């Protein structure tokens, strides 16, 4: 009786181990991708669904990495970085590389670049500060002629976050719980004078939702770089390292093509922005 029980337990154990091994092997061939509705970078809803730059990049990845089964999960930024830190088989195609994040993730070579966050204002207010192409955000924060709002908990980049932390108290800019869409509408209706946003995002909401279309523009922030590179981030384990190596091999070739170069321009309606993107692309290709 005891012998039979031991044999039964042993058989069950072997079966469980087999299931676990099979599941682990299957997981090694699966990638769960972060997706998020962030027009016009990635669009998951409405008439424009699937037309964002990162919709196209993710589709290219799935097409050119056929050795993996590709899953997509809509999640927020906090969750994706937590899952990556836990070693889950999740990857983020929107990733900025930072020292802190490199402790938990492997990063690919840059696969695209974006113009940085900018000051978003109406044309007549831009004229009041001399119609510049770039302007100091520190100087604007001290200018009481203008009042602005930015999202309450949003990170705008390591450098800009540091500037805001130091200079925001007592300034003309405050943080509130708000969406990018609502802030652009508030500028349109003259409830505020400015916000900080990606020019492409502001332009999208301007053309889609504002009553006075085309009255907004962007000013480069002097304290920020000309552009930010974007990478893929996967967990810092052997699985993540393998995925990143496969990704790099594919995208080294893709990003040199004219078709991929054109993806960088998707959603940009401003000729000045398009000129900058075309100017920077060759420099971007040299970054490893």
VENKAPE-V396408 format. One record per backbone hydrogen bond with DSSP energy under -1.0 kcal/mol. CO is the residue of the C=O (numbers start at 1). NH is the residue of the N-H. E is the energy in kcal/mol with one decimal. If there is no record, write none. Layout:
BEGIN
co:CO nh:NH e:E
co:CO nh:NH e:E
END
This chain:
BEGIN
co:1 nh:5 e:-2.1
co:2 nh:6 e:-2.4
co:3 nh:7 e:-2.4
co:4 nh:8 e:-2.5
co:5 nh:9 e:-2.6
co:6 nh:10 e:-2.4
co:7 nh:11 e:-2.5
co:8 nh:12 e:-2.4
co:9 nh:13 e:-2.4
co:10 nh:14 e:-2.5
co:11 nh:15 e:-2.3
co:12 nh:16 e:-2.6
co:13 nh:17 e:-2.6
co:14 nh:18 e:-2.4
co:15 nh:19 e:-2.5
co:16 nh:20 e:-2.6
co:17 nh:21 e:-2.7
co:18 nh:22 e:-2.6
co:19 nh:23 e:-2.7
co:20 nh:24 e:-2.6
co:21 nh:25 e:-2.5
co:22 nh:26 e:-2.4
co:23 nh:27 e:-2.6
co:24 nh:28 e:-1.9
co:26 nh:29 e:-1.0
co:27 nh:30 e:-1.9
co:29 nh:69 e:-3.7
co:31 nh:71 e:-3.1
co:32 nh:91 e:-2.4
co:33 nh:73 e:-2.5
co:35 nh:75 e:-1.3
co:36 nh:38 e:-1.2
co:38 nh:41 e:-1.4
co:38 nh:42 e:-1.6
co:41 nh:54 e:-2.5
co:42 nh:38 e:-2.5
co:43 nh:50 e:-3.1
co:46 nh:49 e:-1.5
co:48 nh:51 e:-2.0
co:52 nh:56 e:-1.9
co:53 nh:57 e:-2.1
co:54 nh:58 e:-2.1
co:55 nh:59 e:-2.0
co:56 nh:60 e:-2.3
co:57 nh:61 e:-2.2
co:58 nh:62 e:-2.4
co:59 nh:63 e:-2.0
co:60 nh:64 e:-2.3
co:65 nh:68 e:-1.7
co:69 nh:31 e:-2.6
co:71 nh:33 e:-3.1
co:73 nh:35 e:-1.9
co:76 nh:80 e:-2.0
co:77 nh:81 e:-2.1
co:78 nh:82 e:-1.9
co:79 nh:83 e:-2.9
co:80 nh:84 e:-2.2
co:81 nh:85 e:-2.2
co:82 nh:86 e:-1.4
co:83 nh:88 e:-2.3
co:84 nh:87 e:-1.7
co:88 nh:90 e:-2.3
co:89 nh:32 e:-2.2
co:91 nh:34 e:-2.2
co:92 nh:233 e:-2.2
co:95 nh:231 e:-3.0
co:98 nh:102 e:-2.0
co:101 nh:104 e:-1.6
co:101 nh:105 e:-1.6
co:104 nh:236 e:-1.9
co:106 nh:234 e:-2.1
co:112 nh:230 e:-2.9
co:114 nh:228 e:-3.0
co:118 nh:197 e:-2.1
co:119 nh:219 e:-2.1
co:120 nh:195 e:-1.2
co:121 nh:217 e:-2.7
co:122 nh:126 e:-1.8
co:123 nh:127 e:-2.0
co:126 nh:131 e:-2.5
co:127 nh:130 e:-1.6
co:133 nh:220 e:-2.2
co:135 nh:222 e:-2.3
co:136 nh:140 e:-1.9
co:137 nh:141 e:-2.3
co:140 nh:143 e:-1.5
co:141 nh:172 e:-1.9
co:143 nh:146 e:-1.5
co:147 nh:193 e:-3.2
co:147 nh:194 e:-1.1
co:148 nh:174 e:-2.0
co:150 nh:176 e:-2.2
co:157 nh:161 e:-2.8
co:158 nh:162 e:-1.7
co:159 nh:163 e:-1.7
co:160 nh:164 e:-2.7
co:161 nh:165 e:-2.4
co:162 nh:166 e:-1.6
co:163 nh:167 e:-2.6
co:164 nh:168 e:-2.5
co:168 nh:171 e:-2.6
co:172 nh:148 e:-2.4
co:174 nh:150 e:-2.1
co:176 nh:152 e:-1.5
co:179 nh:183 e:-2.1
co:180 nh:184 e:-2.2
co:181 nh:185 e:-2.0
co:182 nh:186 e:-1.8
co:183 nh:187 e:-1.7
co:184 nh:188 e:-2.2
co:185 nh:189 e:-2.0
co:186 nh:191 e:-2.6
co:186 nh:192 e:-1.2
co:187 nh:190 e:-1.5
co:194 nh:149 e:-1.4
co:195 nh:120 e:-2.7
co:197 nh:118 e:-2.9
co:198 nh:202 e:-2.3
co:199 nh:203 e:-2.6
co:200 nh:204 e:-1.8
co:201 nh:205 e:-2.2
co:202 nh:206 e:-2.3
co:203 nh:207 e:-2.4
co:204 nh:208 e:-1.6
co:205 nh:209 e:-2.7
co:206 nh:210 e:-1.1
co:212 nh:215 e:-1.3
co:215 nh:123 e:-2.1
co:217 nh:121 e:-2.1
co:219 nh:119 e:-2.5
co:220 nh:135 e:-2.5
co:221 nh:224 e:-2.0
co:228 nh:114 e:-2.9
co:230 nh:111 e:-2.5
co:230 nh:112 e:-1.2
co:231 nh:95 e:-1.4
co:232 nh:108 e:-2.4
co:233 nh:92 e:-2.4
co:234 nh:106 e:-2.7
co:235 nh:237 e:-2.2
co:237 nh:241 e:-2.5
co:238 nh:242 e:-2.1
co:239 nh:243 e:-2.3
co:240 nh:244 e:-2.4
co:241 nh:245 e:-2.1
co:242 nh:246 e:-2.1
co:243 nh:247 e:-2.8
co:244 nh:248 e:-2.8
co:245 nh:249 e:-1.9
co:246 nh:250 e:-1.7
co:247 nh:251 e:-2.9
co:248 nh:252 e:-2.0
co:250 nh:254 e:-1.8
co:251 nh:255 e:-2.1
co:253 nh:256 e:-1.0
co:254 nh:257 e:-1.8
co:257 nh:261 e:-2.0
co:258 nh:262 e:-1.8
co:262 nh:265 e:-1.3
co:263 nh:266 e:-1.2
co:265 nh:268 e:-2.0
co:270 nh:274 e:-2.1
co:271 nh:275 e:-2.2
co:272 nh:276 e:-1.8
co:273 nh:277 e:-2.5
co:274 nh:278 e:-2.4
co:275 nh:279 e:-1.8
co:276 nh:280 e:-2.3
co:277 nh:281 e:-1.3
co:280 nh:284 e:-2.4
co:281 nh:285 e:-1.9
co:283 nh:286 e:-1.1
co:284 nh:287 e:-1.6
END
